[in-house]
Amino acid sequence: MIGPGDITTDEELPNMGDVALGAITMHHYSAGATRPANVEFVKLWKRDYGPNSTPAFPAVGAWDAMALIYDTIKAQNGKMNGEKSMEFIRNWKNDKSPRGPIMIDPETRDIVQNEYMRRVEKVNGVLTNVEFDTIPMVKDPWKIINNKK
């Protein structure tokens, strides 16, 4: 089976059982990714929420949103200005996200991120979305096709 990443979400794989083995999906995150930032993120998640808990892609979205807020405040030395904040956000990049490099497209203000081909495999006896290929820094294809901002 080939489909979008939300059909084999990391936190639901244990409930799916071996029937999920071999499923191939495309998604912007996998808790099983070996990127150092993700390994640390998963380690901290398990410390705080229990060893059998797995972060889902919305958790990474929240993590990245907090990083954006923190970086915006830091860039202005805590003296917030709406226009300066939006200018900073419009050009924000983060190479240390658990999901890999991300940025805000200055024209559309959408996130630009890697999309990963993943296959459900058993890793150390645990069902895992294993990334095996990457389409780097994907922009919203609808806006590209329709030349929309």
HELIX and SHEET records of a PDB file:
HELIX    1   1 GLY A    5  ILE A    7  5                                   3    
HELIX    2   2 ASP A   10  GLU A   12  5                                   3    
HELIX    3   3 LEU A   13  MET A   16  1                                   4    
HELIX    4   4 GLY A   17  ALA A   20  5                                   4    
HELIX    5   5 PRO A   36  TYR A   49  1                                  14    
HELIX    6   6 PHE A   57  ALA A   75  1                                  19    
HELIX    7   7 GLY A   82  ARG A   90  1                                   9    
HELIX    8   8 PRO A  141  ILE A  145  1                                   5    
SHEET    1   A 5 ILE A   2  PRO A   4  0                                        
SHEET    2   A 5 ILE A  24  HIS A  27  1                                        
SHEET    3   A 5 ILE A 111  VAL A 123 -1                                        
SHEET    4   A 5 ILE A 102  ILE A 104 -1                                        
SHEET    5   A 5 LYS A  93  ASN A  94 -1                                        
SHEET    1   B 4 ILE A   2  PRO A   4  0                                        
SHEET    2   B 4 ILE A  24  HIS A  27  1                                        
SHEET    3   B 4 ILE A 111  VAL A 123 -1                                        
SHEET    4   B 4 VAL A 126  VAL A 138 -1                                        
END                                                                             
